[in-house]
Amino acid sequence: MSLKKILKRQKTNYGNEMPVRDGSKKSLIGVIDDGTKTVRFVIYEAERSEELVSHQLDKTEIQPQEGWYEQDPMEIIHHIKICAENAIEQLNEFGYTKEDIVALGITNQRETTIAWDKFTGEPLHPAIIWNDIRTDSTVDAILAKVPDRNKNYLKNVSGLPISPYFSALKMRWLKDNIKAVRRASRDKRLLFGTADSWIVWNLTGGPHGGLHITDVTNASRTLLMNLETLNWDPMLCRLFGIHRDSLPQIRTSAEIYGVVKDGSILDGITISGILGNQQAALVGQNCLQAGQAKNTYRSGCFLLYNTGTRRVQSAHGLLTTVAYKLGPNSPAVYALEGSIAVAGGAMKFLRDNLKLIKEPQETEHIAGQVFSTGDVYFVPALNGLYAPYWRKDARGIICGLTAFTTKNHIIRAALEAVCFQTRDILEAMNKDCGMPLSKLHVDGWMTSNDLLMQLQADLTGIPVLRPTSWDMSALGVGVAAGHAVGVWAIDRWKHTAISSHTFLPTTTDDDRDARYTKWKMAVQRSLGWATTKKSITMTGLKRKNSILSSSDTLTPPDSRQNSLDKNVPIDEGVDNSIEELIQYSARKFSVFVPLQVPKDEHTILDDLEYFMNKKECDYDMCQCCESKKKLHTDWKTIEEIIENDPEIIFDSDDNPIFVEPKNDHMYEPTPVIGNSMKKRLQLEKIPVIFKNICDKLTDTSLT
């Protein structure tokens, strides 16, 4: 948003002057707002929703490879101190001083992961930003340990799918790929955390007694927290290989954590509020009742739907997360969330890559020069699609171009893409919760675009309410911090009316549904463009090379069936090993490998029809079905997989050493040479032909 528009809105709130001081001074709340692009320091008067003063600085984004996004953790701390100094300096104009600040709140970009040395305080690697997708191979390795490689297998515990988006995968990648992180882990000096943990640790003393904490909202985005216990889940930590001692302590979103002890201008101020930026916006928008929702429009979009104290497990690609827990004695409130990877980022793409605009603020004027997109649809899947599709193989497309298409149509299509993706999430939320929204609260810098807001109302068919202040994240954590120290009553805040501008729908149901159907067609065409190379863990190439060389010819199909001893039972636990042996030994041992017939591609339109025919019983949301029919995470299966997985340790030169699990009592004694194959295949349970194969390999090795 331009400075002119911000000042115009502030005048609307305050009249011709900035916030009026009626002679009575109020307690002040300071807020650190660490976003993806900027760092801000904002100061509020208690129980007033308007910003008193603020200052912000842009952050430097590093992109070492395509899809990799990093930031300098030390720059974040530096910018916080500079912004705080400038904001506090402005207080003199309103008769306040630093001593009037009674509490400090912190809101931050979620999932962004930082590793640092707890003795030196130095970052061990640049911060890996939330939208970074470098962890694809790590995802494959984790999925290989999960039954059926089901990416949603952990949702019953964590509320999240196994995706590069979340912090646990970033932590695992750092341990696997960065020597400094491995050494720190080995020496027990490694600390992990999201941006809030890094900020609090530095503000409260760093290496000299700094607090290593986080709140429930940020912890719920790591894939390591149990949504029921609100603590780190031991099995999840074990699955991802993250030691509990390197993780911060989980606290509530509003309580007194400690005081600033970093020697900066903030020294001595009480830290009493922490919220992830999207949960903070939910509080700031006053969406504190179940059934209310907000959408934040920034570089990405983040839509949260308050489900109250009920944890709703989505059957349509949404995430279950903690909305807030405003105090140790307050109940946890949950939310369904849908994330859009590219929203404002699409405007930056149009500016920097296609050179269609000079600044994102121009989109409203240029797109407003045409009355429609001319049936042009832009799917901005530049790094894949997030909710509700979760397809990392999707890539951006522009379809429906004609000889009459201009840049105006393409820019308008980019704005509509943001609205269509929002409707995707709203449709999924409606199916999961069974109650459609009556209105949508919005915030974020993109909401200054009136055309975008009108398009959102038209394409969803519900009123869109835009507050007069565009950044509700800072306000939300300000409320939480003030509540913790007793200067901002949460009950009174619930009944506070937020000044806003309302955009009403102007299109018919038939028109918006017809356009939405074409959007679905465009999304389907964006899928499958990226061919991601699977890791060794997923492809089995390592096992292939260690067993036998592959074949280039096939033998008659009867040979396999005739050679099987059907009276010998095959243990299910070794079935995968047998299948691999069949595939990789076809030529040498006359075993037929049937060709796999490609299946018809399952499209989004097929999913739409499928879910429309579903009922509550199919989603295990009803009360009539027996509990045994419902899906539960099989921790015993996962634990067995983890126990049988080789442990990786590193010697003094950081060379990896594979240590096989000590479960030898499960297997019969075998010779040293050829031992690994016999041990793995459990010979007493394998058909005769495979015993002969293993014997031949052993005899060959002995000679």
NUKE-709729 format. One line per field, with one value per residue (C-alpha): residue number from 1; residue in one letter; x, y, z. Coordinates in steps of 0.05 Angstrom, whole numbers. Example, Ala and Ser with C-alpha at 12.3 -4.5 7.8 and 13.67 -1.06 7.14 Angstrom:
% residues 2
pos <- 1,2
code <- A,S
x <- 246,273
y <- -90,-21
z <- 156,143
% end
This chain:
% residues 703
pos <- 1,2,3,4,5,6,7,8,9,10,11,12,13,14,15,16,17,18,19,20,21,22,23,24,25,26,27,28,29,30,31,32,33,34,35,36,37,38,39,40,41,42,43,44,45,46,47,48,49,50,51,52,53,54,55,56,57,58,59,60,61,62,63,64,65,66,67,68,69,70,71,72,73,74,75,76,77,78,79,80,81,82,83,84,85,86,87,88,89,90,91,92,93,94,95,96,97,98,99,100,101,102,103,104,105,106,107,108,109,110,111,112,113,114,115,116,117,118,119,120,121,122,123,124,125,126,127,128,129,130,131,132,133,134,135,136,137,138,139,140,141,142,143,144,145,146,147,148,149,150,151,152,153,154,155,156,157,158,159,160,161,162,163,164,165,166,167,168,169,170,171,172,173,174,175,176,177,178,179,180,181,182,183,184,185,186,187,188,189,190,191,192,193,194,195,196,197,198,199,200,201,202,203,204,205,206,207,208,209,210,211,212,213,214,215,216,217,218,219,220,221,222,223,224,225,226,227,228,229,230,231,232,233,234,235,236,237,238,239,240,241,242,243,244,245,246,247,248,249,250,251,252,253,254,255,256,257,258,259,260,261,262,263,264,265,266,267,268,269,270,271,272,273,274,275,276,277,278,279,280,281,282,283,284,285,286,287,288,289,290,291,292,293,294,295,296,297,298,299,300,301,302,303,304,305,306,307,308,309,310,311,312,313,314,315,316,317,318,319,320,321,322,323,324,325,326,327,328,329,330,331,332,333,334,335,336,337,338,339,340,341,342,343,344,345,346,347,348,349,350,351,352,353,354,355,356,357,358,359,360,361,362,363,364,365,366,367,368,369,370,371,372,373,374,375,376,377,378,379,380,381,382,383,384,385,386,387,388,389,390,391,392,393,394,395,396,397,398,399,400,401,402,403,404,405,406,407,408,409,410,411,412,413,414,415,416,417,418,419,420,421,422,423,424,425,426,427,428,429,430,431,432,433,434,435,436,437,438,439,440,441,442,443,444,445,446,447,448,449,450,451,452,453,454,455,456,457,458,459,460,461,462,463,464,465,466,467,468,469,470,471,472,473,474,475,476,477,478,479,480,481,482,483,484,485,486,487,488,489,490,491,492,493,494,495,496,497,498,499,500,501,502,503,504,505,506,507,508,509,510,511,512,513,514,515,516,517,518,519,520,521,522,523,524,525,526,527,528,529,530,531,532,533,534,535,536,537,538,539,540,541,542,543,544,545,546,547,548,549,550,551,552,553,554,555,556,557,558,559,560,561,562,563,564,565,566,567,568,569,570,571,572,573,574,575,576,577,578,579,580,581,582,583,584,585,586,587,588,589,590,591,592,593,594,595,596,597,598,599,600,601,602,603,604,605,606,607,608,609,610,611,612,613,614,615,616,617,618,619,620,621,622,623,624,625,626,627,628,629,630,631,632,633,634,635,636,637,638,639,640,641,642,643,644,645,646,647,648,649,650,651,652,653,654,655,656,657,658,659,660,661,662,663,664,665,666,667,668,669,670,671,672,673,674,675,676,677,678,679,680,681,682,683,684,685,686,687,688,689,690,691,692,693,694,695,696,697,698,699,700,701,702,703
code <- M,S,L,K,K,I,L,K,R,Q,K,T,N,Y,G,N,E,M,P,V,R,D,G,S,K,K,S,L,I,G,V,I,D,D,G,T,K,T,V,R,F,V,I,Y,E,A,E,R,S,E,E,L,V,S,H,Q,L,D,K,T,E,I,Q,P,Q,E,G,W,Y,E,Q,D,P,M,E,I,I,H,H,I,K,I,C,A,E,N,A,I,E,Q,L,N,E,F,G,Y,T,K,E,D,I,V,A,L,G,I,T,N,Q,R,E,T,T,I,A,W,D,K,F,T,G,E,P,L,H,P,A,I,I,W,N,D,I,R,T,D,S,T,V,D,A,I,L,A,K,V,P,D,R,N,K,N,Y,L,K,N,V,S,G,L,P,I,S,P,Y,F,S,A,L,K,M,R,W,L,K,D,N,I,K,A,V,R,R,A,S,R,D,K,R,L,L,F,G,T,A,D,S,W,I,V,W,N,L,T,G,G,P,H,G,G,L,H,I,T,D,V,T,N,A,S,R,T,L,L,M,N,L,E,T,L,N,W,D,P,M,L,C,R,L,F,G,I,H,R,D,S,L,P,Q,I,R,T,S,A,E,I,Y,G,V,V,K,D,G,S,I,L,D,G,I,T,I,S,G,I,L,G,N,Q,Q,A,A,L,V,G,Q,N,C,L,Q,A,G,Q,A,K,N,T,Y,R,S,G,C,F,L,L,Y,N,T,G,T,R,R,V,Q,S,A,H,G,L,L,T,T,V,A,Y,K,L,G,P,N,S,P,A,V,Y,A,L,E,G,S,I,A,V,A,G,G,A,M,K,F,L,R,D,N,L,K,L,I,K,E,P,Q,E,T,E,H,I,A,G,Q,V,F,S,T,G,D,V,Y,F,V,P,A,L,N,G,L,Y,A,P,Y,W,R,K,D,A,R,G,I,I,C,G,L,T,A,F,T,T,K,N,H,I,I,R,A,A,L,E,A,V,C,F,Q,T,R,D,I,L,E,A,M,N,K,D,C,G,M,P,L,S,K,L,H,V,D,G,W,M,T,S,N,D,L,L,M,Q,L,Q,A,D,L,T,G,I,P,V,L,R,P,T,S,W,D,M,S,A,L,G,V,G,V,A,A,G,H,A,V,G,V,W,A,I,D,R,W,K,H,T,A,I,S,S,H,T,F,L,P,T,T,T,D,D,D,R,D,A,R,Y,T,K,W,K,M,A,V,Q,R,S,L,G,W,A,T,T,K,K,S,I,T,M,T,G,L,K,R,K,N,S,I,L,S,S,S,D,T,L,T,P,P,D,S,R,Q,N,S,L,D,K,N,V,P,I,D,E,G,V,D,N,S,I,E,E,L,I,Q,Y,S,A,R,K,F,S,V,F,V,P,L,Q,V,P,K,D,E,H,T,I,L,D,D,L,E,Y,F,M,N,K,K,E,C,D,Y,D,M,C,Q,C,C,E,S,K,K,K,L,H,T,D,W,K,T,I,E,E,I,I,E,N,D,P,E,I,I,F,D,S,D,D,N,P,I,F,V,E,P,K,N,D,H,M,Y,E,P,T,P,V,I,G,N,S,M,K,K,R,L,Q,L,E,K,I,P,V,I,F,K,N,I,C,D,K,L,T,D,T,S,L,T
x <- 0,26,41,-11,-66,-44,-46,-114,-142,-112,-145,-211,-201,-174,-201,-150,-102,-65,-92,-122,-95,-150,-101,-106,-47,-58,-11,26,38,98,95,151,123,172,141,166,187,193,206,161,157,88,62,-11,-49,-83,-154,-147,-142,-107,-31,1,70,108,171,191,251,254,289,340,317,368,351,411,372,303,252,302,289,334,343,399,376,423,390,323,352,387,323,283,330,331,255,244,290,255,185,200,232,165,129,152,103,45,71,95,162,192,173,99,108,84,85,117,85,118,85,124,126,110,147,210,265,331,387,438,493,468,538,559,492,514,466,491,456,412,339,299,236,167,156,222,215,286,262,228,278,270,195,207,252,199,143,183,176,101,50,27,71,8,25,-37,-19,2,-57,-94,-37,-7,-63,-14,7,79,99,161,120,130,189,204,225,269,302,314,344,392,416,425,460,495,560,557,487,510,570,527,478,534,563,495,498,445,381,324,267,218,229,194,241,302,276,257,323,363,321,325,400,420,479,474,409,363,295,286,210,155,79,26,8,79,91,29,61,123,94,123,69,11,-53,-85,-29,-2,69,123,102,158,142,139,206,234,205,237,301,297,322,276,332,342,269,240,192,119,81,12,1,-11,30,90,151,207,239,285,359,397,422,379,326,276,315,270,204,162,150,79,50,71,27,42,23,-39,-67,-51,-92,-151,-148,-138,-198,-239,-257,-259,-325,-332,-355,-317,-261,-209,-163,-97,-72,3,56,12,-59,-77,-149,-166,-234,-246,-275,-275,-250,-267,-211,-239,-200,-207,-224,-212,-139,-143,-98,-119,-80,-83,-115,-93,-90,-96,-66,-45,-116,-152,-175,-140,-180,-170,-178,-180,-130,-120,-56,-45,27,25,-20,18,77,39,40,115,122,84,130,199,192,141,152,77,74,123,93,41,-2,-14,-54,-120,-117,-93,-140,-198,-192,-225,-292,-270,-210,-238,-238,-164,-145,-79,-60,1,28,100,123,66,-4,-20,-89,-134,-93,-24,9,83,84,38,66,39,-1,-40,-94,-152,-109,-137,-114,-149,-117,-78,-36,-98,-134,-74,-66,-141,-135,-79,-124,-181,-133,-125,-201,-212,-160,-196,-261,-227,-211,-279,-313,-269,-284,-358,-354,-312,-353,-421,-434,-420,-392,-438,-381,-306,-259,-196,-130,-60,-28,-64,-131,-117,-136,-211,-219,-190,-238,-298,-276,-270,-341,-367,-331,-349,-419,-411,-395,-322,-304,-240,-216,-188,-121,-88,-42,-83,-27,8,-59,-76,-12,-17,-85,-55,5,-39,-87,-30,-10,-82,-88,-129,-190,-203,-278,-285,-246,-294,-350,-309,-334,-277,-286,-289,-311,-359,-357,-422,-430,-456,-458,-508,-498,-498,-445,-397,-407,-393,-329,-309,-318,-270,-221,-223,-208,-148,-122,-127,-83,-30,-18,39,85,142,176,208,264,251,303,341,296,234,261,299,360,408,378,376,450,466,426,431,438,374,350,334,295,235,219,152,100,88,158,143,77,104,164,127,117,46,48,100,69,101,108,77,137,184,137,170,239,213,181,246,284,233,241,316,333,287,339,388,337,281,229,176,165,95,91,52,-8,-12,-74,-120,-100,-145,-165,-190,-257,-262,-248,-302,-354,-328,-332,-400,-428,-396,-433,-413,-404,-351,-310,-317,-351,-417,-439,-473,-412,-371,-306,-267,-284,-248,-177,-125,-51,-17,42,63,75,115,156,174,196,238,270,290,316,392,418,465,522,582,655,703,713,638,636,569,569,509,493,445,392,409,350,391,348,294,334,366,443,476,546,582,585,517,490,454,411,391,378,333,292,278,292,246,186,206,188,239,262,284,322,359,373,402,444,472,491,524,562,585,610,648,684
y <- 0,69,119,166,114,96,170,178,120,146,214,177,146,206,267,318,300,238,200,251,253,278,294,225,180,106,47,32,-35,-46,-97,-130,-152,-196,-208,-242,-177,-126,-116,-67,-38,-12,21,21,54,1,-14,29,-6,50,52,108,106,56,46,-8,-33,-79,-146,-176,-240,-289,-339,-385,-433,-437,-449,-434,-373,-350,-290,-268,-280,-226,-175,-190,-172,-110,-85,-95,-50,4,3,6,65,104,88,105,170,190,183,251,283,253,264,193,162,93,83,84,18,-35,-97,-123,-171,-210,-234,-268,-305,-377,-440,-400,-441,-419,-461,-429,-444,-435,-418,-367,-342,-347,-373,-438,-425,-371,-374,-420,-383,-414,-418,-452,-520,-548,-603,-645,-702,-699,-706,-768,-798,-786,-813,-876,-890,-879,-934,-928,-865,-827,-753,-743,-799,-752,-704,-738,-719,-655,-629,-622,-662,-682,-623,-580,-522,-540,-531,-604,-617,-555,-577,-647,-618,-575,-635,-676,-625,-572,-593,-537,-560,-633,-614,-571,-628,-677,-628,-614,-540,-537,-496,-497,-448,-408,-333,-318,-364,-331,-262,-277,-314,-254,-202,-239,-247,-294,-338,-306,-338,-323,-356,-411,-411,-409,-405,-457,-423,-426,-495,-521,-504,-547,-617,-636,-614,-657,-617,-651,-646,-580,-606,-636,-706,-756,-801,-743,-718,-787,-796,-732,-742,-678,-681,-651,-612,-571,-548,-489,-495,-487,-432,-400,-339,-290,-293,-259,-295,-249,-181,-154,-157,-142,-72,-40,15,-41,-62,-76,-82,-143,-193,-219,-239,-285,-304,-329,-273,-306,-325,-254,-226,-271,-239,-170,-178,-196,-264,-295,-332,-401,-393,-329,-325,-278,-277,-241,-218,-211,-246,-307,-313,-344,-359,-380,-405,-405,-473,-456,-509,-564,-594,-606,-656,-634,-683,-632,-612,-560,-556,-560,-510,-474,-406,-380,-396,-331,-351,-413,-422,-408,-463,-472,-448,-483,-463,-492,-460,-456,-426,-397,-397,-340,-278,-213,-254,-258,-182,-183,-236,-192,-135,-168,-226,-205,-130,-117,-67,-20,-26,-73,-12,-2,-67,-35,20,-25,-83,-34,-12,-78,-105,-178,-223,-243,-315,-312,-352,-346,-402,-373,-441,-415,-461,-511,-506,-505,-516,-550,-585,-594,-608,-592,-614,-558,-499,-432,-426,-373,-403,-377,-328,-300,-251,-196,-210,-151,-142,-112,-179,-217,-170,-175,-251,-248,-211,-259,-318,-293,-292,-360,-392,-361,-391,-459,-456,-429,-487,-537,-504,-506,-581,-595,-552,-556,-481,-431,-363,-303,-253,-251,-206,-186,-152,-146,-96,-123,-102,-30,-52,-37,-76,-138,-133,-124,-184,-224,-207,-223,-290,-316,-286,-260,-190,-173,-129,-90,-54,16,-10,-58,-94,-133,-180,-127,-106,-179,-193,-124,-145,-211,-176,-123,-177,-214,-153,-132,-69,-96,-136,-192,-195,-122,-131,-186,-134,-79,-60,-55,2,-26,-16,-69,-95,-128,-180,-152,-215,-272,-342,-371,-323,-335,-410,-412,-373,-417,-480,-452,-436,-509,-530,-483,-512,-582,-562,-535,-603,-650,-599,-607,-675,-681,-731,-778,-791,-858,-874,-871,-903,-960,-950,-961,-1029,-1045,-1033,-1073,-1135,-1146,-1108,-1093,-1132,-1111,-1173,-1211,-1285,-1319,-1303,-1375,-1381,-1340,-1374,-1445,-1433,-1408,-1456,-1436,-1476,-1431,-1369,-1302,-1254,-1187,-1152,-1177,-1169,-1105,-1138,-1197,-1150,-1112,-1177,-1197,-1131,-1127,-1200,-1216,-1235,-1275,-1318,-1323,-1285,-1247,-1174,-1153,-1086,-1034,-1007,-931,-910,-855,-789,-770,-697,-643,-645,-719,-700,-647,-697,-748,-701,-674,-745,-755,-754,-741,-816,-819,-767,-799,-735,-768,-795,-857,-898,-941,-910,-971,-952,-885,-876,-871,-862,-930,-909,-981,-989,-925,-943,-1010,-975,-926,-981,-1020,-959,-952,-896,-846,-818,-777,-786,-730,-715,-710,-774,-810,-879,-925,-965,-1023,-1035,-1089,-1136,-1198,-1243,-1239,-1276,-1345,-1349,-1341,-1337,-1270,-1265,-1256,-1245,-1179,-1209,-1271,-1230,-1183,-1236,-1284,-1347,-1394,-1355,-1346,-1393,-1445,-1406,-1347,-1392,-1419,-1349,-1327,-1391,-1379,-1308,-1332,-1388,-1337,-1290,-1347,-1367
z <- 0,-16,39,11,20,90,111,78,118,182,170,160,229,267,229,207,262,282,343,390,460,506,562,595,581,569,576,512,478,433,377,336,269,231,163,100,67,123,197,234,304,322,385,406,462,504,480,418,351,314,308,348,316,274,233,184,144,84,90,42,9,-16,-71,-82,-127,-159,-104,-48,-4,53,99,146,218,244,197,231,300,272,238,302,342,288,280,355,363,308,332,405,383,352,419,442,393,432,502,514,530,528,602,582,544,592,547,484,434,378,314,260,194,211,190,175,209,241,270,317,367,438,465,413,389,317,264,233,167,136,157,110,92,97,22,8,-28,-23,23,-31,-23,53,44,2,56,110,66,56,131,132,114,42,36,56,63,107,155,212,206,263,310,282,237,180,118,105,62,49,77,151,198,215,143,143,208,181,117,157,198,135,92,134,169,220,242,246,289,335,343,359,410,441,426,371,379,329,326,285,278,344,383,351,368,440,453,429,465,532,534,479,502,570,594,535,537,485,478,427,430,412,346,319,348,313,246,255,245,312,361,384,377,436,487,459,469,426,407,423,364,314,339,331,262,237,276,317,388,440,473,410,409,447,505,483,520,512,467,523,587,618,590,614,602,549,569,505,521,468,475,492,554,613,575,592,535,543,476,418,358,288,241,212,280,304,246,267,337,308,262,324,295,364,355,322,250,235,184,158,97,95,26,23,-19,-6,21,88,105,177,199,275,297,371,420,369,327,258,215,143,88,34,38,94,155,228,270,337,330,399,473,510,577,616,644,579,531,465,405,338,266,196,150,76,48,-21,-43,-93,-87,-83,-110,-176,-181,-169,-223,-272,-255,-251,-300,-352,-346,-353,-296,-261,-191,-160,-143,-218,-224,-201,-255,-312,-297,-288,-361,-384,-358,-357,-370,-438,-412,-397,-334,-298,-249,-211,-187,-192,-135,-137,-108,-34,-3,-21,-76,-45,-112,-116,-189,-210,-248,-270,-334,-373,-416,-459,-498,-563,-616,-576,-509,-479,-417,-384,-389,-362,-302,-287,-292,-240,-192,-205,-191,-120,-112,-144,-98,-39,-63,-69,5,25,-12,25,92,78,65,128,176,143,152,97,115,116,109,100,139,100,114,85,38,-24,6,-13,-84,-88,-153,-120,-61,-108,-149,-85,-65,-136,-142,-72,-67,4,32,42,101,98,161,159,184,134,183,234,255,296,328,345,383,415,443,468,501,534,558,593,634,648,606,548,568,518,536,519,455,432,431,398,329,279,230,160,88,60,-12,-34,-90,-156,-199,-205,-179,-249,-274,-216,-219,-294,-284,-226,-268,-320,-265,-244,-316,-316,-250,-278,-336,-289,-256,-273,-306,-258,-261,-192,-184,-126,-75,-68,-9,-52,-116,-83,-129,-71,-57,-131,-139,-77,-98,-173,-238,-277,-338,-409,-430,-403,-398,-407,-355,-335,-306,-244,-228,-238,-194,-133,-75,-56,8,39,71,54,112,96,127,73,15,-10,-9,-50,-101,-109,-120,-173,-209,-208,-224,-282,-335,-293,-258,-310,-270,-309,-294,-315,-349,-311,-348,-339,-302,-325,-293,-235,-246,-199,-235,-216,-144,-146,-167,-117,-57,-78,-70,-1,65,136,148,94,130,199,223,242,308,281,260,307,329,304,233,239,217,271,265,274,318,328,253,249,310,279,215,255,297,234,198,200,244,213,256,237,254,273,198,186,145,150,184,177,239,228,282,333,321,303,346,294,242,236,240,172,144,146,70,41,111,96,41,81,142,104,67,125,85,123,97,24,-35,-58,-119,-77,-29,-89,-114,-47,-42,-112,-93,-29,-66,-119,-64,-30,-94
% end
